[in-house]
Amino acid sequence: MTRIAAGFLLALPFTTTAAVAADREHEQLMADIRMLHEQSMRLHLAFNGIVEAIETLAANQQELETAMRRAFADQRLVIDNVGSNTRVLREKLDETNVRISSLSQEVEALRISIPPMPVQTTGLPEDTETAQPDSAAAAPAAPAPAAPVVAGGSPQRLYNTAWADYASGQWALAITGFEAYVSTYPRSEMTDDAAFYIGETYFLQGDFQGAVEAYEQVVMNYPNGDKVPEAAYKRGLAFDRLGEPDRARESFDLVVTNYPDSRMAALAQQLLDRLSQ
């Protein structure tokens, strides 16, 4: 018994030391766990902050993309409006150029159509010495030759009459006169001009289908006439007014291809560029 007690007393210090060591390990383990927990919480908070920052960036990016889309849409609208206004101005400029050309031709035709006034004598010559009529002059004098006047049924008079009706806005009379000229004098130098102004008269009335048909007659029947480039160009304008851009493009392309040196070629190219937009 004494030996057992002595052994117990000898083992007691070692047991106490082991218990103390175990407690220290447990405390250290708990401290490590608390530290890991705190680190985990800090990481969790940091992660949440990163997530919130990402969400904020995403929202800002979305707003930026929306603003950019709106800006691009507004810019596109402005560009479209500018393009539309430019096309309108080009059309008006083209029409103005054509009208100026037509007016120049009208003025020239009117100048040609006005005959010079004939010189007329007002009395018989008298003998200054006797104050009596000269015997040679007493006989009825032959009338002074008047300026040449075109006969009523001549080609020039018929054309000038139709032109005067056209210049004064008498559309129906102008068409009748020009058609009469074309049918009566089909081989005259002015026949292609008369046929062209039939188309011009229809165009000015707003009868674009009639204008197309008249311009077509000029292109087909007078291929060597000087009015063909302008007739083909105006046919394209009439097709454009009728809402047929493909046929308008064909007419403009004909002018540019077949008559590149004509005044109408540059105008036709401008409208081709507009139709290609």
KOLRO-187709 format. One record per residue (C-alpha): residue number from 1; residue in three letters; x, y, z. Coordinates in steps of 0.1 Angstrom, whole numbers, plus 5000, padded with zeros to 4 digits. Example, Ala and Ser with C-alpha at 12.3 -4.5 7.8 and 13.67 -1.06 7.14 Angstrom:
# residues 2
+-----+-----+------+------+------+
|   n | res |   c1 |   c2 |   c3 |
+-----+-----+------+------+------+
|   1 | ALA | 5123 | 4955 | 5078 |
|   2 | SER | 5137 | 4989 | 5071 |
+-----+-----+------+------+------+
This chain:
# residues 277
+-----+-----+------+------+------+
|   n | res |   c1 |   c2 |   c3 |
+-----+-----+------+------+------+
|   1 | MET | 5000 | 5000 | 5000 |
|   2 | THR | 5028 | 5023 | 5009 |
|   3 | ARG | 5044 | 5016 | 4976 |
|   4 | ILE | 5012 | 5023 | 4956 |
|   5 | ALA | 5008 | 5056 | 4974 |
|   6 | ALA | 5044 | 5065 | 4968 |
|   7 | GLY | 5040 | 5057 | 4931 |
|   8 | PHE | 5009 | 5078 | 4929 |
|   9 | LEU | 5027 | 5107 | 4945 |
|  10 | LEU | 5056 | 5103 | 4921 |
|  11 | ALA | 5032 | 5102 | 4890 |
|  12 | LEU | 5011 | 5131 | 4901 |
|  13 | PRO | 5035 | 5159 | 4890 |
|  14 | PHE | 5037 | 5144 | 4855 |
|  15 | THR | 4999 | 5141 | 4853 |
|  16 | THR | 4995 | 5177 | 4863 |
|  17 | THR | 5021 | 5188 | 4838 |
|  18 | ALA | 5003 | 5169 | 4810 |
|  19 | ALA | 4969 | 5185 | 4819 |
|  20 | VAL | 4984 | 5219 | 4820 |
|  21 | ALA | 5000 | 5213 | 4785 |
|  22 | ALA | 4966 | 5200 | 4772 |
|  23 | ASP | 4949 | 5232 | 4785 |
|  24 | ARG | 4974 | 5254 | 4768 |
|  25 | GLU | 4970 | 5235 | 4735 |
|  26 | HIS | 4932 | 5239 | 4738 |
|  27 | GLU | 4935 | 5276 | 4745 |
|  28 | GLN | 4959 | 5280 | 4716 |
|  29 | LEU | 4935 | 5261 | 4694 |
|  30 | MET | 4906 | 5282 | 4705 |
|  31 | ALA | 4927 | 5313 | 4699 |
|  32 | ASP | 4935 | 5301 | 4664 |
|  33 | ILE | 4899 | 5294 | 4657 |
|  34 | ARG | 4889 | 5328 | 4669 |
|  35 | MET | 4916 | 5343 | 4647 |
|  36 | LEU | 4904 | 5323 | 4617 |
|  37 | HIS | 4868 | 5333 | 4624 |
|  38 | GLU | 4878 | 5370 | 4625 |
|  39 | GLN | 4898 | 5366 | 4593 |
|  40 | SER | 4868 | 5349 | 4577 |
|  41 | MET | 4846 | 5377 | 4588 |
|  42 | ARG | 4870 | 5403 | 4574 |
|  43 | LEU | 4872 | 5384 | 4541 |
|  44 | HIS | 4834 | 5381 | 4540 |
|  45 | LEU | 4831 | 5419 | 4545 |
|  46 | ALA | 4858 | 5426 | 4519 |
|  47 | PHE | 4840 | 5402 | 4495 |
|  48 | ASN | 4807 | 5419 | 4500 |
|  49 | GLY | 4824 | 5453 | 4494 |
|  50 | ILE | 4839 | 5440 | 4462 |
|  51 | VAL | 4805 | 5426 | 4451 |
|  52 | GLU | 4788 | 5460 | 4458 |
|  53 | ALA | 4816 | 5478 | 4439 |
|  54 | ILE | 4811 | 5455 | 4409 |
|  55 | GLU | 4774 | 5460 | 4410 |
|  56 | THR | 4779 | 5498 | 4411 |
|  57 | LEU | 4803 | 5496 | 4382 |
|  58 | ALA | 4779 | 5474 | 4363 |
|  59 | ALA | 4751 | 5499 | 4369 |
|  60 | ASN | 4773 | 5528 | 4359 |
|  61 | GLN | 4783 | 5510 | 4328 |
|  62 | GLN | 4747 | 5503 | 4319 |
|  63 | GLU | 4739 | 5539 | 4324 |
|  64 | LEU | 4769 | 5549 | 4302 |
|  65 | GLU | 4759 | 5525 | 4275 |
|  66 | THR | 4723 | 5538 | 4276 |
|  67 | ALA | 4735 | 5574 | 4274 |
|  68 | MET | 4759 | 5565 | 4245 |
|  69 | ARG | 4731 | 5547 | 4226 |
|  70 | ARG | 4709 | 5578 | 4230 |
|  71 | ALA | 4737 | 5601 | 4219 |
|  72 | PHE | 4744 | 5579 | 4189 |
|  73 | ALA | 4707 | 5578 | 4181 |
|  74 | ASP | 4705 | 5616 | 4184 |
|  75 | GLN | 4736 | 5621 | 4163 |
|  76 | ARG | 4722 | 5597 | 4136 |
|  77 | LEU | 4689 | 5617 | 4136 |
|  78 | VAL | 4708 | 5649 | 4131 |
|  79 | ILE | 4729 | 5634 | 4103 |
|  80 | ASP | 4697 | 5620 | 4086 |
|  81 | ASN | 4681 | 5654 | 4089 |
|  82 | VAL | 4711 | 5671 | 4074 |
|  83 | GLY | 4712 | 5646 | 4046 |
|  84 | SER | 4675 | 5651 | 4039 |
|  85 | ASN | 4679 | 5688 | 4039 |
|  86 | THR | 4709 | 5685 | 4016 |
|  87 | ARG | 4689 | 5663 | 3992 |
|  88 | VAL | 4661 | 5688 | 3991 |
|  89 | LEU | 4685 | 5717 | 3984 |
|  90 | ARG | 4702 | 5697 | 3956 |
|  91 | GLU | 4668 | 5690 | 3940 |
|  92 | LYS | 4658 | 5727 | 3943 |
|  93 | LEU | 4692 | 5737 | 3928 |
|  94 | ASP | 4688 | 5712 | 3900 |
|  95 | GLU | 4653 | 5725 | 3892 |
|  96 | THR | 4666 | 5761 | 3894 |
|  97 | ASN | 4694 | 5753 | 3870 |
|  98 | VAL | 4670 | 5737 | 3846 |
|  99 | ARG | 4646 | 5766 | 3848 |
| 100 | ILE | 4674 | 5791 | 3843 |
| 101 | SER | 4683 | 5772 | 3811 |
| 102 | SER | 4647 | 5771 | 3800 |
| 103 | LEU | 4643 | 5809 | 3807 |
| 104 | SER | 4675 | 5816 | 3787 |
| 105 | GLN | 4661 | 5796 | 3758 |
| 106 | GLU | 4627 | 5814 | 3761 |
| 107 | VAL | 4644 | 5848 | 3760 |
| 108 | GLU | 4664 | 5838 | 3730 |
| 109 | ALA | 4634 | 5824 | 3712 |
| 110 | LEU | 4614 | 5855 | 3719 |
| 111 | ARG | 4642 | 5877 | 3706 |
| 112 | ILE | 4644 | 5857 | 3674 |
| 113 | SER | 4606 | 5857 | 3670 |
| 114 | ILE | 4602 | 5895 | 3671 |
| 115 | PRO | 4607 | 5908 | 3635 |
| 116 | PRO | 4624 | 5942 | 3628 |
| 117 | MET | 4601 | 5971 | 3621 |
| 118 | PRO | 4599 | 5980 | 3584 |
| 119 | VAL | 4610 | 6015 | 3574 |
| 120 | GLN | 4580 | 6034 | 3559 |
| 121 | THR | 4579 | 6067 | 3539 |
| 122 | THR | 4554 | 6093 | 3550 |
| 123 | GLY | 4551 | 6114 | 3518 |
| 124 | LEU | 4563 | 6123 | 3483 |
| 125 | PRO | 4595 | 6142 | 3477 |
| 126 | GLU | 4590 | 6178 | 3465 |
| 127 | ASP | 4611 | 6199 | 3441 |
| 128 | THR | 4627 | 6225 | 3463 |
| 129 | GLU | 4630 | 6250 | 3435 |
| 130 | THR | 4593 | 6250 | 3423 |
| 131 | ALA | 4578 | 6237 | 3455 |
| 132 | GLN | 4558 | 6213 | 3433 |
| 133 | PRO | 4559 | 6176 | 3435 |
| 134 | ASP | 4586 | 6161 | 3414 |
| 135 | SER | 4572 | 6146 | 3382 |
| 136 | ALA | 4591 | 6114 | 3386 |
| 137 | ALA | 4579 | 6111 | 3421 |
| 138 | ALA | 4544 | 6121 | 3413 |
| 139 | ALA | 4536 | 6086 | 3400 |
| 140 | PRO | 4527 | 6062 | 3427 |
| 141 | ALA | 4559 | 6050 | 3443 |
| 142 | ALA | 4566 | 6014 | 3447 |
| 143 | PRO | 4562 | 6004 | 3483 |
| 144 | ALA | 4594 | 6000 | 3503 |
| 145 | PRO | 4604 | 5964 | 3508 |
| 146 | ALA | 4592 | 5954 | 3542 |
| 147 | ALA | 4613 | 5931 | 3565 |
| 148 | PRO | 4608 | 5895 | 3557 |
| 149 | VAL | 4578 | 5881 | 3576 |
| 150 | VAL | 4573 | 5844 | 3579 |
| 151 | ALA | 4541 | 5832 | 3563 |
| 152 | GLY | 4513 | 5822 | 3585 |
| 153 | GLY | 4518 | 5785 | 3578 |
| 154 | SER | 4556 | 5785 | 3579 |
| 155 | PRO | 4575 | 5762 | 3603 |
| 156 | GLN | 4590 | 5792 | 3621 |
| 157 | ARG | 4557 | 5809 | 3627 |
| 158 | LEU | 4541 | 5778 | 3639 |
| 159 | TYR | 4570 | 5771 | 3663 |
| 160 | ASN | 4570 | 5807 | 3676 |
| 161 | THR | 4533 | 5806 | 3682 |
| 162 | ALA | 4536 | 5774 | 3702 |
| 163 | TRP | 4566 | 5789 | 3721 |
| 164 | ALA | 4547 | 5821 | 3729 |
| 165 | ASP | 4518 | 5800 | 3744 |
| 166 | TYR | 4544 | 5780 | 3764 |
| 167 | ALA | 4561 | 5811 | 3777 |
| 168 | SER | 4527 | 5826 | 3788 |
| 169 | GLY | 4516 | 5795 | 3806 |
| 170 | GLN | 4489 | 5785 | 3780 |
| 171 | TRP | 4498 | 5748 | 3784 |
| 172 | ALA | 4470 | 5732 | 3763 |
| 173 | LEU | 4477 | 5756 | 3734 |
| 174 | ALA | 4514 | 5751 | 3737 |
| 175 | ILE | 4511 | 5713 | 3736 |
| 176 | THR | 4487 | 5715 | 3706 |
| 177 | GLY | 4511 | 5739 | 3688 |
| 178 | PHE | 4542 | 5718 | 3694 |
| 179 | GLU | 4524 | 5686 | 3684 |
| 180 | ALA | 4512 | 5702 | 3652 |
| 181 | TYR | 4548 | 5713 | 3645 |
| 182 | VAL | 4562 | 5678 | 3651 |
| 183 | SER | 4536 | 5661 | 3629 |
| 184 | THR | 4537 | 5687 | 3601 |
| 185 | TYR | 4575 | 5692 | 3600 |
| 186 | PRO | 4590 | 5658 | 3612 |
| 187 | ARG | 4624 | 5665 | 3596 |
| 188 | SER | 4629 | 5701 | 3606 |
| 189 | GLU | 4659 | 5711 | 3627 |
| 190 | MET | 4635 | 5723 | 3654 |
| 191 | THR | 4614 | 5692 | 3656 |
| 192 | ASP | 4633 | 5677 | 3685 |
| 193 | ASP | 4630 | 5710 | 3703 |
| 194 | ALA | 4593 | 5710 | 3698 |
| 195 | ALA | 4590 | 5674 | 3710 |
| 196 | PHE | 4611 | 5683 | 3740 |
| 197 | TYR | 4589 | 5712 | 3750 |
| 198 | ILE | 4559 | 5690 | 3749 |
| 199 | GLY | 4575 | 5671 | 3777 |
| 200 | GLU | 4585 | 5704 | 3795 |
| 201 | THR | 4549 | 5715 | 3793 |
| 202 | TYR | 4536 | 5683 | 3808 |
| 203 | PHE | 4563 | 5685 | 3835 |
| 204 | LEU | 4554 | 5721 | 3845 |
| 205 | GLN | 4517 | 5711 | 3847 |
| 206 | GLY | 4526 | 5683 | 3871 |
| 207 | ASP | 4516 | 5656 | 3846 |
| 208 | PHE | 4548 | 5636 | 3852 |
| 209 | GLN | 4535 | 5605 | 3833 |
| 210 | GLY | 4528 | 5625 | 3802 |
| 211 | ALA | 4562 | 5642 | 3806 |
| 212 | VAL | 4579 | 5608 | 3807 |
| 213 | GLU | 4562 | 5597 | 3775 |
| 214 | ALA | 4571 | 5629 | 3757 |
| 215 | TYR | 4607 | 5628 | 3768 |
| 216 | GLU | 4609 | 5592 | 3757 |
| 217 | GLN | 4598 | 5602 | 3722 |
| 218 | VAL | 4627 | 5627 | 3721 |
| 219 | VAL | 4652 | 5601 | 3732 |
| 220 | MET | 4639 | 5574 | 3708 |
| 221 | ASN | 4630 | 5594 | 3677 |
| 222 | TYR | 4658 | 5620 | 3677 |
| 223 | PRO | 4689 | 5602 | 3690 |
| 224 | ASN | 4712 | 5627 | 3673 |
| 225 | GLY | 4693 | 5658 | 3684 |
| 226 | ASP | 4709 | 5683 | 3708 |
| 227 | LYS | 4679 | 5679 | 3732 |
| 228 | VAL | 4685 | 5642 | 3739 |
| 229 | PRO | 4707 | 5646 | 3770 |
| 230 | GLU | 4684 | 5671 | 3786 |
| 231 | ALA | 4653 | 5650 | 3777 |
| 232 | ALA | 4669 | 5619 | 3793 |
| 233 | TYR | 4677 | 5639 | 3824 |
| 234 | LYS | 4643 | 5654 | 3827 |
| 235 | ARG | 4628 | 5619 | 3821 |
| 236 | GLY | 4647 | 5608 | 3852 |
| 237 | LEU | 4633 | 5637 | 3872 |
| 238 | ALA | 4598 | 5628 | 3861 |
| 239 | PHE | 4603 | 5592 | 3871 |
| 240 | ASP | 4616 | 5604 | 3905 |
| 241 | ARG | 4585 | 5625 | 3910 |
| 242 | LEU | 4564 | 5594 | 3901 |
| 243 | GLY | 4582 | 5574 | 3929 |
| 244 | GLU | 4601 | 5551 | 3905 |
| 245 | PRO | 4638 | 5556 | 3917 |
| 246 | ASP | 4651 | 5526 | 3897 |
| 247 | ARG | 4638 | 5539 | 3864 |
| 248 | ALA | 4650 | 5574 | 3873 |
| 249 | ARG | 4685 | 5559 | 3880 |
| 250 | GLU | 4685 | 5543 | 3846 |
| 251 | SER | 4677 | 5577 | 3829 |
| 252 | PHE | 4704 | 5595 | 3849 |
| 253 | ASP | 4729 | 5567 | 3841 |
| 254 | LEU | 4721 | 5570 | 3804 |
| 255 | VAL | 4730 | 5607 | 3805 |
| 256 | VAL | 4763 | 5601 | 3824 |
| 257 | THR | 4774 | 5572 | 3802 |
| 258 | ASN | 4763 | 5584 | 3768 |
| 259 | TYR | 4768 | 5621 | 3772 |
| 260 | PRO | 4796 | 5626 | 3797 |
| 261 | ASP | 4806 | 5660 | 3783 |
| 262 | SER | 4771 | 5675 | 3783 |
| 263 | ARG | 4759 | 5700 | 3808 |
| 264 | MET | 4733 | 5676 | 3821 |
| 265 | ALA | 4759 | 5649 | 3829 |
| 266 | ALA | 4770 | 5667 | 3861 |
| 267 | LEU | 4734 | 5672 | 3873 |
| 268 | ALA | 4726 | 5636 | 3865 |
| 269 | GLN | 4756 | 5624 | 3885 |
| 270 | GLN | 4745 | 5644 | 3915 |
| 271 | LEU | 4711 | 5628 | 3915 |
| 272 | LEU | 4726 | 5594 | 3910 |
| 273 | ASP | 4747 | 5600 | 3941 |
| 274 | ARG | 4715 | 5611 | 3960 |
| 275 | LEU | 4696 | 5580 | 3949 |
| 276 | SER | 4725 | 5558 | 3960 |
| 277 | GLN | 4723 | 5571 | 3996 |
+-----+-----+------+------+------+
